[in-house]
């Protein structure tokens, strides 16, 4: 799974802190979430009007039913098990599922 995320104006440091100290450990507690890598984003090219993103997260999911992993993570989001950050501008979040392209 690939997630592009943005902080509310002036909240990038708070969002970064939340991701590292709260959100990443909470996500790794979800069965099927195996690893998370995070990167700062420097936008090179995007369609006009695209949001500005601060971070990209690459989540390694491993399960027979990826949908069940996503459902569980979604159920936890915003709960005491996975508190949300007021620094996150969720209106700009872009989440994608990518499957490895296998060559035959």
ABEGO torsion letter per residue (X at the ends): XBBBBBBBBGAAAAAAAAAAAAAAAAAAABBGBABBBBBBBBBABBBBGBBBBABBBBBBBBBABAAAAAAAAAAABGBAABBBBAABBAAABBBBBBBBBBBX
